[in-house]
Structure formats: structure tokens, C-alpha cells
Amino acid sequence: MGAEATASGNNAVAMGTGAEAQAKNSVVLGSGASDNGRGAETYTGQYSGASNQSVGTVSVGNAATGETRTISNVADGRLANDAVNVRQLDGAVAESKRYTDDAIAHASAIEGGSYGRRMDKAEANITALQQGTSGIIQVKDTNGQASPTPTCNNSLAAGAGASASGNNSTALGNGAMAKSSNSGALGASSIAERDNSVSVGSKSHERQITHVAAATQGTDAVNYDQLKNSLANVGASSNAYTDRHVNQLRDEMARQNKRLSSGIASVVAMANLPQPVDPDASMISMGIGTYHSESGLALGISHRSENERWVTKASVSTNTQGEWSLGVTSRKIVWFFFE
């Protein structure tokens, strides 16, 4: 409606010369006014935080040209979606200021009456912290014992008379002393005297470390159960190894004993082979020997010379261990005559 007014959006209304309603459901009022393409929008309202889903835009000016209009004679808004006027805005600002002023005055009155008490409480809290009777670390000292003394770089001492005199050392407990660099003394009267060590006691006053989980890495502490199981496994393996090798040695000794006994039996058999006594005589003989349940068999051949000066012998033997032996000898007989 109006010269050159256009309403190109569905259900849009444009009223005024050159008014332009481009978006769906938008309303444009006034000469040269435009919705500038703004239509239905979904957004969260500033300050209210409420979700909004509009169906269109009502415009009385033109954002592209910077032209705006005042909407006058607006009644006070009553519902959440009503427009508000300047009177309501001024009243809201005045109410906010009054509320703030009253709150400040009330807070000042309270602080004025309780400031001293709060200071007293703060000083008491500071004293409690200094004496170790408040907070997550607390100390009960009724005898006025010496204060802890961390004396080196990055050292920490906690407990009456505790001393951390090594660089990066920690002493926790009454009388605990961490004397060496990067050492830790845990527990009353514990002493750490070696670099990079943790002590939970002192000489003749040792402590147990309880509830130690089973070690999983090479540098983890081993608990008693792991030690017992390891010793049991080592003992079983060692016993099995020893038994196996002792049995092997026993078997080897038994075999050597059988070989020795059978060898002696072979010697006994060979030693019992006879030889001829007549001149120019030959003999084939057989001998049997036994020793410690082993047996030997020997076969021999011998010859005596015609002049009875020489005896030649050869023998072969075997035994129950399947071993063989061979012997050959020739000797001259010398006669001695005694008058």
C-alpha cells in the first residue's frame, strides 16, 4: 500500500511510499521502511535467557539507509511479550539503583558491627595455623617442643624438632632428620643419612612398611608374599636341578662301577689262561672270571719253544658289559741253577 510499496514475502505487509517487505510474515510501516530481509528467527533473549522463535519482523525504518522512527504513545507493558516504554525503563533503573544502595548500606552496617569480631577470628585462625591446630595438617604439641627447621634449598620439615638439612630433603615426624640430599625421613625419630634414600626408622629402631602391593617393575619394592613365593619357586627348582644331577651322577657311577667290575672280571679270566709246559708244545685255552656280579670270558693260545727258552702267548677277552680286550706277549725263560 503506497507508491512503489512492495510486499514480496508470503503474508507480508508493506505500507508507505517505497516500503519494502521481503521476508515471510513481516510487516513494514512507513515511507522508505524495509525489513531488510529479516523474517522468522530463533534465538535466546539477552538478559532474559529465554528461547524465542519469532514468525516475522515489524519494521518502521530502514537499517540499510540508517533511517529510524520513534514509536510513541506506547502504554506500559503488562505481559512478558509486551513492549515497554521509557517510563517503565526509567522506573526499572531507579528500582535497581535503590536496591543496590540499600544492599550496600545494609552490608556496611553489618560489617561495621562485626568487623572487629571478624578480625579477631582471622587472627585466631592465623594463630591456629601457626601452631598447627587447624587446617589439613595439624599438630598437637602440649609440651612446647622445638619448631621444625628446614635449613637447605627446597627442604621440608614437619613435626616438633624435625630437621631437613639436606638439599631437596623431607623430614616428617617429631624429631625426624633428613640429613642428606634428596632424602626423606618418615616417622618420629627417623633418620635419613644417605643421598637419594628414604628412611622409616633409625638404627635399632626400625619400622615395618605394611600394605605393600606386589611389585610389577624392576625398581618396585617386593612384599613378603612375593619373597616367599620366589624362594619356594627357587627352592623347588634348585631341588629338582640337584636331584636330577645327583641321579645322573649316581647312574654314571653305577655304569662306571659295572665297567670296572666287568674289566676286573676280564683280567681274572685272562690271568687264569694256562700255558704249555712241554717243549715245542702249543695250547688253546679258555678262562672265566667274575667280580661283583660281572663276568668275563677269555680265550688264549700259547706255544713253548723246543729249547724251552721262549713262551709266546696271545689272548682275547670279553665281558658282560660288551667290552673286548686283546693281549700278546713273548718272553724268554731263564733258568737259574743253585748248587
Rosetta blueprint (number, residue, H / E / L):
1 M L
2 G L
3 A L
4 E L
5 A L
6 T E
7 A E
8 S L
9 G L
10 N L
11 N L
12 A L
13 V E
14 A E
15 M E
16 G L
17 T L
18 G L
19 A L
20 E E
21 A E
22 Q L
23 A L
24 K L
25 N L
26 S L
27 V E
28 V E
29 L E
30 G L
31 S L
32 G L
33 A L
34 S E
35 D L
36 N L
37 G L
38 R L
39 G L
40 A L
41 E L
42 T E
43 Y E
44 T E
45 G L
46 Q L
47 Y L
48 S L
49 G L
50 A L
51 S E
52 N E
53 Q E
54 S L
55 V L
56 G L
57 T L
58 V E
59 S E
60 V L
61 G L
62 N E
63 A L
64 A L
65 T L
66 G L
67 E E
68 T L
69 R L
70 T L
71 I L
72 S L
73 N L
74 V L
75 A L
76 D L
77 G L
78 R L
79 L L
80 A L
81 N L
82 D L
83 A L
84 V L
85 N L
86 V H
87 R H
88 Q H
89 L H
90 D H
91 G H
92 A H
93 V H
94 A H
95 E H
96 S H
97 K H
98 R H
99 Y H
100 T H
101 D H
102 D H
103 A H
104 I H
105 A H
106 H H
107 A H
108 S H
109 A H
110 I H
111 E H
112 G H
113 G H
114 S H
115 Y H
116 G H
117 R H
118 R H
119 M H
120 D H
121 K H
122 A H
123 E H
124 A H
125 N H
126 I H
127 T H
128 A H
129 L H
130 Q H
131 Q H
132 G L
133 T L
134 S L
135 G L
136 I L
137 I L
138 Q L
139 V L
140 K L
141 D L
142 T L
143 N L
144 G L
145 Q L
146 A L
147 S L
148 P L
149 T E
150 P E
151 T L
152 C L
153 N L
154 N L
155 S L
156 L E
157 A E
158 A E
159 G L
160 A L
161 G L
162 A L
163 S E
164 A E
165 S L
166 G L
167 N L
168 N L
169 S L
170 T E
171 A E
172 L E
173 G L
174 N L
175 G L
176 A L
177 M E
178 A E
179 K L
180 S L
181 S L
182 N L
183 S L
184 G E
185 A E
186 L E
187 G L
188 A L
189 S L
190 S L
191 I E
192 A E
193 E L
194 R L
195 D L
196 N L
197 S L
198 V E
199 S E
200 V L
201 G L
202 S E
203 K L
204 S L
205 H E
206 E L
207 R L
208 Q L
209 I L
210 T L
211 H L
212 V L
213 A L
214 A L
215 A L
216 T L
217 Q L
218 G L
219 T L
220 D L
221 A L
222 V L
223 N L
224 Y H
225 D H
226 Q H
227 L H
228 K H
229 N H
230 S H
231 L H
232 A H
233 N H
234 V H
235 G H
236 A H
237 S H
238 S H
239 N H
240 A H
241 Y H
242 T H
243 D H
244 R H
245 H H
246 V H
247 N H
248 Q H
249 L H
250 R H
251 D H
252 E H
253 M H
254 A H
255 R H
256 Q H
257 N H
258 K H
259 R H
260 L H
261 S H
262 S H
263 G H
264 I H
265 A H
266 S H
267 V H
268 V H
269 A H
270 M H
271 A H
272 N L
273 L L
274 P L
275 Q L
276 P L
277 V L
278 D L
279 P L
280 D L
281 A E
282 S E
283 M E
284 I E
285 S E
286 M E
287 G E
288 I E
289 G E
290 T E
291 Y E
292 H L
293 S L
294 E E
295 S E
296 G E
297 L E
298 A E
299 L E
300 G E
301 I E
302 S E
303 H E
304 R E
305 S L
306 E L
307 N L
308 E L
309 R L
310 W E
311 V E
312 T E
313 K E
314 A E
315 S E
316 V E
317 S E
318 T E
319 N E
320 T L
321 Q L
322 G L
323 E L
324 W E
325 S E
326 L E
327 G E
328 V E
329 T E
330 S E
331 R E
332 K E
333 I L
334 V L
335 W L
336 F L
337 F L
338 F L
339 E L
